[in-house]
Amino acid sequence: MAKIFYPAVFHPEEVGGYSVTFPDLLGCVTEGDTLQEAVGMAEDALGLYLYTTEEEKEDVPPASDPADIRTEGRDFVSLIEYDKVAYLKRTDDHAVKKTLTIPAWMDTLAKEHNLNFSQVLQNAIRKELNIA
């Protein structure tokens, strides 16, 4: 899956920190005490929003051109990246048990060579999906 970028509007708060809104994504808002924290929170908020939208089989709204977004005062626009694979690696790495079937001869040879079936399967899936 390709990376997706959405514009986010950062609003510096009078008391410090930043609130962040995504003009294209209704209800997708977050905040951070520092700019670095606000960017990280924006990445997480965007990931959760887009992943949930996809899981619920809803249409993902197209991203606006950042040049078309008007800001006021000290507000500014920045692009935030969503990479589904990176998001899932970061947020959903719990183990899932899978049952598989292989020929008996393959099982015998694999055991003789002390192969870790889970690791072999993970490596094969990474290779098949071109995941680093």
Salt bridges, closest charged atoms under 4 A:
ASP44 OD1 - ARG90 NH2 2.96
GLU54 OE2 - LYS84 NZ 2.28
ASP75 OD2 - HIS11 ND1 2.82
GLU81 OE2 - LYS3 NZ 3.61
ASP92 OD1 - HIS94 ND1 2.60
ASP107 OD2 - LYS111 NZ 3.17
